[in-house]
């Protein structure tokens, strides 16, 4: 049996690129609201080239620091951060966030210990000056599924669920950039393996969680500040972004006829040149994608899959 202090221990993993002074503000916010001995921080620098000495920030706040020579995208950066994590619980956050609750790690750790096969997300509020009271709600998100090619499997903010009661609420998809795991469950769902570059991290890990019999939960009265931007700091490769989306359609559309129809419509969006680039990315990911399909076929939970599609339909705005 772990001693009580160890039960409150989790690692904060921050994947970022070219965040300027936001990284230090984020790290300082974590340090100001938690006991440093219980909350190690890992900084995953995704090829920053803005001239900021992020290593010095890591040293100042006693953080572990790793840097890629060029951007590999948040999926790989987070995956490697989770591998270096030495605690049995961790949380992914972005490099531009703020914490307001003292000792929030204790509450998060308790929930993860009581619910080991979940992704736990927080509510989220804007930290842009003048917009501090604007929040994205405490309802997390759902996954967009409709007949419009190119819109499938995007995460979007759900309807406000203020009528729901209780500390925790099941949600189809996490969103808001605070995602807490037991490391054992992260490894069970095989993390973000299968994604190529930036895009669709939240739908991907949320779908895998539900399909494999876990749950996505939101801690409804716990808010973390987030700097929302129109343009991400991470370089976007169009072909990798679209390959990720096509992979989600392929892997997670349950009905075979619907899957084939969606894939055909999706592919018809692109000219031959772009389609060739997408197919090249997909070919490199083929083993990961095939392994994932087989893993879901072998370990998938029919009731979890059914429940996901039911609550996802209910939560569309």
One Martini backbone bead per residue (centre of mass of N, CA, C, O) as a GRO file, in nm:
protein
  317
    1UNK     BB    1   0.095   0.038   0.025
    2UNK     BB    2   0.072   0.356  -0.025
    3UNK     BB    3   0.159   0.636   0.075
    4UNK     BB    4  -0.005   0.925   0.084
    5UNK     BB    5   0.194   1.109  -0.072
    6UNK     BB    6   0.218   0.917  -0.323
    7UNK     BB    7  -0.086   0.943  -0.407
    8UNK     BB    8  -0.023   1.269  -0.481
    9UNK     BB    9   0.142   1.176  -0.732
   10UNK     BB   10   0.236   1.368  -1.030
   11UNK     BB   11   0.296   1.432  -1.368
   12UNK     BB   12   0.393   1.709  -1.562
   13UNK     BB   13   0.325   1.745  -1.915
   14UNK     BB   14   0.500   1.969  -2.146
   15UNK     BB   15   0.407   2.055  -2.465
   16UNK     BB   16   0.610   2.266  -2.688
   17UNK     BB   17   0.624   2.580  -2.902
   18UNK     BB   18   0.711   2.893  -2.902
   19UNK     BB   19   0.604   3.036  -2.599
   20UNK     BB   20   0.792   3.187  -2.440
   21UNK     BB   21   0.682   3.308  -2.126
   22UNK     BB   22   0.458   3.087  -2.082
   23UNK     BB   23   0.614   2.856  -1.962
   24UNK     BB   24   0.694   2.989  -1.696
   25UNK     BB   25   0.405   3.059  -1.605
   26UNK     BB   26   0.308   2.766  -1.597
   27UNK     BB   27   0.516   2.649  -1.401
   28UNK     BB   28   0.463   2.848  -1.170
   29UNK     BB   29   0.167   2.766  -1.130
   30UNK     BB   30   0.227   2.482  -1.040
   31UNK     BB   31   0.418   2.557  -0.802
   32UNK     BB   32   0.202   2.746  -0.647
   33UNK     BB   33  -0.025   2.479  -0.624
   34UNK     BB   34   0.212   2.278  -0.539
   35UNK     BB   35   0.407   2.019  -0.440
   36UNK     BB   36   0.714   1.957  -0.563
   37UNK     BB   37   0.751   1.658  -0.448
   38UNK     BB   38   0.467   1.564  -0.612
   39UNK     BB   39   0.543   1.750  -0.892
   40UNK     BB   40   0.667   1.671  -1.158
   41UNK     BB   41   0.842   1.816  -1.448
   42UNK     BB   42   0.799   1.792  -1.809
   43UNK     BB   43   0.982   1.924  -2.081
   44UNK     BB   44   0.864   1.939  -2.426
   45UNK     BB   45   1.059   2.042  -2.691
   46UNK     BB   46   0.929   2.119  -3.022
   47UNK     BB   47   1.160   2.285  -3.178
   48UNK     BB   48   1.247   2.551  -3.079
   49UNK     BB   49   1.326   2.900  -3.251
   50UNK     BB   50   1.295   3.181  -3.050
   51UNK     BB   51   1.551   3.207  -2.828
   52UNK     BB   52   1.459   3.066  -2.582
   53UNK     BB   53   1.559   2.956  -2.251
   54UNK     BB   54   1.420   2.666  -2.148
   55UNK     BB   55   1.641   2.531  -1.980
   56UNK     BB   56   1.651   2.753  -1.763
   57UNK     BB   57   1.366   2.710  -1.665
   58UNK     BB   58   1.404   2.419  -1.575
   59UNK     BB   59   1.625   2.481  -1.366
   60UNK     BB   60   1.471   2.687  -1.188
   61UNK     BB   61   1.215   2.452  -1.147
   62UNK     BB   62   1.301   2.157  -1.155
   63UNK     BB   63   1.308   2.032  -1.456
   64UNK     BB   64   1.258   1.828  -1.707
   65UNK     BB   65   1.453   1.822  -2.026
   66UNK     BB   66   1.341   1.815  -2.375
   67UNK     BB   67   1.479   1.824  -2.719
   68UNK     BB   68   1.397   1.888  -3.042
   69UNK     BB   69   1.543   1.991  -3.337
   70UNK     BB   70   1.252   1.931  -3.454
   71UNK     BB   71   0.939   1.913  -3.532
   72UNK     BB   72   0.696   1.635  -3.431
   73UNK     BB   73   0.472   1.694  -3.248
   74UNK     BB   74   0.255   1.629  -2.984
   75UNK     BB   75   0.229   1.322  -2.993
   76UNK     BB   76   0.533   1.255  -2.959
   77UNK     BB   77   0.601   1.436  -2.719
   78UNK     BB   78   0.400   1.302  -2.524
   79UNK     BB   79   0.491   1.011  -2.548
   80UNK     BB   80   0.778   1.064  -2.435
   81UNK     BB   81   0.692   1.185  -2.167
   82UNK     BB   82   0.550   0.925  -2.066
   83UNK     BB   83   0.807   0.748  -2.069
   84UNK     BB   84   0.965   0.938  -1.852
   85UNK     BB   85   0.770   0.877  -1.650
   86UNK     BB   86   0.779   0.784  -1.281
   87UNK     BB   87   0.484   0.785  -1.237
   88UNK     BB   88   0.143   0.655  -1.210
   89UNK     BB   89   0.082   0.962  -1.281
   90UNK     BB   90  -0.059   1.198  -1.528
   91UNK     BB   91  -0.033   1.523  -1.709
   92UNK     BB   92  -0.150   1.705  -1.974
   93UNK     BB   93  -0.017   2.019  -2.093
   94UNK     BB   94   0.016   2.324  -2.188
   95UNK     BB   95   0.230   2.627  -2.239
   96UNK     BB   96  -0.068   2.804  -2.159
   97UNK     BB   97  -0.127   2.791  -1.824
   98UNK     BB   98  -0.360   2.796  -1.532
   99UNK     BB   99  -0.377   2.786  -1.172
  100UNK     BB  100  -0.625   2.809  -0.880
  101UNK     BB  101  -0.592   2.543  -0.718
  102UNK     BB  102  -0.505   2.410  -0.432
  103UNK     BB  103  -0.393   2.096  -0.449
  104UNK     BB  104  -0.511   1.952  -0.716
  105UNK     BB  105  -0.357   1.678  -0.722
  106UNK     BB  106  -0.515   1.527  -0.501
  107UNK     BB  107  -0.784   1.508  -0.648
  108UNK     BB  108  -0.687   1.374  -0.909
  109UNK     BB  109  -0.559   1.122  -0.779
  110UNK     BB  110  -0.813   1.009  -0.645
  111UNK     BB  111  -0.976   0.967  -0.906
  112UNK     BB  112  -0.771   0.778  -1.048
  113UNK     BB  113  -0.772   0.556  -0.827
  114UNK     BB  114  -1.093   0.510  -0.854
  115UNK     BB  115  -1.039   0.557  -1.192
  116UNK     BB  116  -0.811   0.391  -1.387
  117UNK     BB  117  -1.005   0.396  -1.678
  118UNK     BB  118  -0.925   0.710  -1.758
  119UNK     BB  119  -1.004   1.034  -1.867
  120UNK     BB  120  -0.918   1.346  -1.721
  121UNK     BB  121  -1.090   1.654  -1.721
  122UNK     BB  122  -1.129   1.992  -1.737
  123UNK     BB  123  -1.214   2.281  -1.706
  124UNK     BB  124  -1.232   2.599  -1.898
  125UNK     BB  125  -1.047   2.914  -1.918
  126UNK     BB  126  -0.976   3.228  -2.007
  127UNK     BB  127  -0.650   3.432  -2.028
  128UNK     BB  128  -0.733   3.663  -2.180
  129UNK     BB  129  -0.735   3.978  -2.170
  130UNK     BB  130  -1.080   4.043  -2.092
  131UNK     BB  131  -1.157   3.699  -2.088
  132UNK     BB  132  -1.164   3.550  -1.805
  133UNK     BB  133  -1.487   3.477  -1.798
  134UNK     BB  134  -1.441   3.302  -2.033
  135UNK     BB  135  -1.584   2.985  -2.112
  136UNK     BB  136  -1.607   2.631  -2.221
  137UNK     BB  137  -1.711   2.495  -1.991
  138UNK     BB  138  -1.837   2.173  -1.825
  139UNK     BB  139  -1.872   1.967  -2.106
  140UNK     BB  140  -1.664   1.967  -2.303
  141UNK     BB  141  -1.696   1.717  -2.562
  142UNK     BB  142  -1.739   1.627  -2.899
  143UNK     BB  143  -1.794   1.439  -3.203
  144UNK     BB  144  -1.798   1.504  -3.533
  145UNK     BB  145  -2.088   1.369  -3.716
  146UNK     BB  146  -2.132   1.377  -4.070
  147UNK     BB  147  -2.194   1.446  -4.428
  148UNK     BB  148  -1.940   1.632  -4.424
  149UNK     BB  149  -1.668   1.653  -4.579
  150UNK     BB  150  -1.400   1.704  -4.336
  151UNK     BB  151  -1.567   1.697  -4.043
  152UNK     BB  152  -1.481   1.444  -3.934
  153UNK     BB  153  -1.369   1.387  -3.607
  154UNK     BB  154  -1.412   1.645  -3.463
  155UNK     BB  155  -1.368   1.853  -3.208
  156UNK     BB  156  -1.634   1.992  -2.996
  157UNK     BB  157  -1.817   2.192  -2.831
  158UNK     BB  158  -2.058   2.149  -2.615
  159UNK     BB  159  -2.317   2.156  -2.450
  160UNK     BB  160  -2.450   2.287  -2.177
  161UNK     BB  161  -2.452   2.090  -1.854
  162UNK     BB  162  -2.599   2.228  -1.593
  163UNK     BB  163  -2.821   2.002  -1.521
  164UNK     BB  164  -2.604   1.850  -1.413
  165UNK     BB  165  -2.483   1.633  -1.163
  166UNK     BB  166  -2.192   1.638  -1.000
  167UNK     BB  167  -1.851   1.596  -1.017
  168UNK     BB  168  -1.892   1.382  -1.248
  169UNK     BB  169  -1.871   1.344  -1.616
  170UNK     BB  170  -1.962   1.210  -1.899
  171UNK     BB  171  -1.766   1.216  -2.206
  172UNK     BB  172  -1.676   1.175  -2.529
  173UNK     BB  173  -1.464   1.430  -2.515
  174UNK     BB  174  -1.173   1.578  -2.476
  175UNK     BB  175  -1.099   1.923  -2.365
  176UNK     BB  176  -0.851   2.198  -2.283
  177UNK     BB  177  -0.551   2.068  -2.194
  178UNK     BB  178  -0.648   1.852  -1.956
  179UNK     BB  179  -0.490   1.522  -1.916
  180UNK     BB  180  -0.556   1.248  -1.709
  181UNK     BB  181  -0.354   0.959  -1.594
  182UNK     BB  182  -0.289   0.642  -1.584
  183UNK     BB  183  -0.024   0.478  -1.703
  184UNK     BB  184  -0.157   0.201  -1.751
  185UNK     BB  185  -0.383   0.311  -1.943
  186UNK     BB  186  -0.213   0.444  -2.155
  187UNK     BB  187  -0.082   0.172  -2.235
  188UNK     BB  188  -0.343   0.019  -2.306
  189UNK     BB  189  -0.423   0.242  -2.543
  190UNK     BB  190  -0.151   0.336  -2.682
  191UNK     BB  191  -0.197   0.618  -2.688
  192UNK     BB  192  -0.077   0.798  -2.994
  193UNK     BB  193  -0.049   0.563  -3.167
  194UNK     BB  194  -0.095   0.655  -3.530
  195UNK     BB  195  -0.006   0.933  -3.544
  196UNK     BB  196   0.069   1.213  -3.782
  197UNK     BB  197   0.127   1.457  -3.622
  198UNK     BB  198  -0.090   1.704  -3.633
  199UNK     BB  199  -0.398   1.606  -3.507
  200UNK     BB  200  -0.657   1.446  -3.322
  201UNK     BB  201  -0.589   1.371  -3.025
  202UNK     BB  202  -0.860   1.374  -2.870
  203UNK     BB  203  -1.034   1.177  -3.038
  204UNK     BB  204  -0.839   0.939  -3.031
  205UNK     BB  205  -0.817   0.888  -2.717
  206UNK     BB  206  -1.122   0.879  -2.666
  207UNK     BB  207  -1.206   0.644  -2.848
  208UNK     BB  208  -1.019   0.434  -2.725
  209UNK     BB  209  -1.137   0.442  -2.446
  210UNK     BB  210  -1.428   0.353  -2.515
  211UNK     BB  211  -1.362   0.097  -2.696
  212UNK     BB  212  -1.190  -0.028  -2.428
  213UNK     BB  213  -1.387   0.041  -2.160
  214UNK     BB  214  -1.372   0.327  -2.090
  215UNK     BB  215  -1.347   0.678  -1.980
  216UNK     BB  216  -1.471   1.010  -2.001
  217UNK     BB  217  -1.395   1.272  -1.768
  218UNK     BB  218  -1.533   1.548  -1.579
  219UNK     BB  219  -1.434   1.809  -1.367
  220UNK     BB  220  -1.672   2.046  -1.316
  221UNK     BB  221  -1.523   2.241  -1.069
  222UNK     BB  222  -1.253   2.238  -1.252
  223UNK     BB  223  -1.033   2.499  -1.346
  224UNK     BB  224  -0.833   2.589  -1.636
  225UNK     BB  225  -0.624   2.797  -1.775
  226UNK     BB  226  -0.636   2.927  -2.125
  227UNK     BB  227  -0.466   3.001  -2.424
  228UNK     BB  228  -0.637   3.109  -2.696
  229UNK     BB  229  -0.582   3.027  -3.041
  230UNK     BB  230  -0.606   3.052  -3.389
  231UNK     BB  231  -0.290   2.981  -3.407
  232UNK     BB  232  -0.072   2.748  -3.399
  233UNK     BB  233   0.269   2.675  -3.313
  234UNK     BB  234   0.244   2.426  -3.477
  235UNK     BB  235   0.333   2.275  -3.743
  236UNK     BB  236   0.141   2.207  -4.042
  237UNK     BB  237   0.070   1.907  -4.204
  238UNK     BB  238  -0.160   1.837  -4.427
  239UNK     BB  239  -0.113   1.533  -4.487
  240UNK     BB  240  -0.114   1.448  -4.185
  241UNK     BB  241  -0.382   1.560  -4.099
  242UNK     BB  242  -0.553   1.399  -4.311
  243UNK     BB  243  -0.451   1.118  -4.231
  244UNK     BB  244  -0.568   1.121  -3.950
  245UNK     BB  245  -0.864   1.149  -4.030
  246UNK     BB  246  -0.879   0.893  -4.205
  247UNK     BB  247  -0.805   0.697  -3.979
  248UNK     BB  248  -1.054   0.749  -3.801
  249UNK     BB  249  -1.263   0.661  -4.004
  250UNK     BB  250  -1.150   0.374  -4.043
  251UNK     BB  251  -1.141   0.271  -3.737
  252UNK     BB  252  -1.434   0.407  -3.599
  253UNK     BB  253  -1.625   0.305  -3.810
  254UNK     BB  254  -1.842   0.054  -3.766
  255UNK     BB  255  -1.977   0.059  -4.034
  256UNK     BB  256  -1.880  -0.056  -4.334
  257UNK     BB  257  -2.046   0.112  -4.537
  258UNK     BB  258  -1.995   0.384  -4.402
  259UNK     BB  259  -1.690   0.378  -4.420
  260UNK     BB  260  -1.664   0.358  -4.729
  261UNK     BB  261  -1.824   0.617  -4.788
  262UNK     BB  262  -1.649   0.818  -4.629
  263UNK     BB  263  -1.381   0.761  -4.770
  264UNK     BB  264  -1.469   0.837  -5.053
  265UNK     BB  265  -1.554   1.128  -4.994
  266UNK     BB  266  -1.285   1.218  -4.879
  267UNK     BB  267  -1.100   1.159  -5.127
  268UNK     BB  268  -1.270   1.354  -5.324
  269UNK     BB  269  -1.144   1.631  -5.208
  270UNK     BB  270  -0.882   1.555  -5.369
  271UNK     BB  271  -0.620   1.574  -5.540
  272UNK     BB  272  -0.372   1.379  -5.664
  273UNK     BB  273  -0.137   1.508  -5.511
  274UNK     BB  274  -0.252   1.503  -5.220
  275UNK     BB  275  -0.330   1.204  -5.214
  276UNK     BB  276  -0.041   1.099  -5.240
  277UNK     BB  277   0.059   1.221  -4.972
  278UNK     BB  278  -0.141   1.081  -4.786
  279UNK     BB  279  -0.067   0.788  -4.873
  280UNK     BB  280   0.224   0.803  -4.777
  281UNK     BB  281   0.164   0.840  -4.481
  282UNK     BB  282  -0.018   0.590  -4.444
  283UNK     BB  283   0.194   0.379  -4.523
  284UNK     BB  284   0.382   0.441  -4.273
  285UNK     BB  285   0.120   0.372  -4.070
  286UNK     BB  286   0.001   0.087  -4.128
  287UNK     BB  287   0.093  -0.088  -3.891
  288UNK     BB  288  -0.039   0.080  -3.668
  289UNK     BB  289  -0.328   0.060  -3.781
  290UNK     BB  290  -0.353  -0.249  -3.792
  291UNK     BB  291  -0.293  -0.294  -3.491
  292UNK     BB  292  -0.534  -0.132  -3.386
  293UNK     BB  293  -0.761  -0.291  -3.514
  294UNK     BB  294  -0.686  -0.559  -3.379
  295UNK     BB  295  -0.700  -0.461  -3.086
  296UNK     BB  296  -1.001  -0.382  -3.094
  297UNK     BB  297  -1.111  -0.657  -3.179
  298UNK     BB  298  -0.994  -0.805  -2.921
  299UNK     BB  299  -1.066  -0.558  -2.681
  300UNK     BB  300  -1.330  -0.462  -2.738
  301UNK     BB  301  -1.628  -0.284  -2.618
  302UNK     BB  302  -1.949  -0.290  -2.707
  303UNK     BB  303  -2.068  -0.109  -2.479
  304UNK     BB  304  -1.871   0.127  -2.512
  305UNK     BB  305  -1.938   0.191  -2.805
  306UNK     BB  306  -2.240   0.237  -2.767
  307UNK     BB  307  -2.214   0.465  -2.555
  308UNK     BB  308  -2.064   0.668  -2.718
  309UNK     BB  309  -2.278   0.710  -2.948
  310UNK     BB  310  -2.500   0.803  -2.758
  311UNK     BB  311  -2.363   1.051  -2.611
  312UNK     BB  312  -2.272   1.197  -2.865
  313UNK     BB  313  -2.558   1.258  -2.973
  314UNK     BB  314  -2.652   1.418  -2.710
  315UNK     BB  315  -2.394   1.648  -2.721
  316UNK     BB  316  -2.481   1.803  -2.946
  317UNK     BB  317  -2.535   2.143  -3.039
   0.00000   0.00000   0.00000
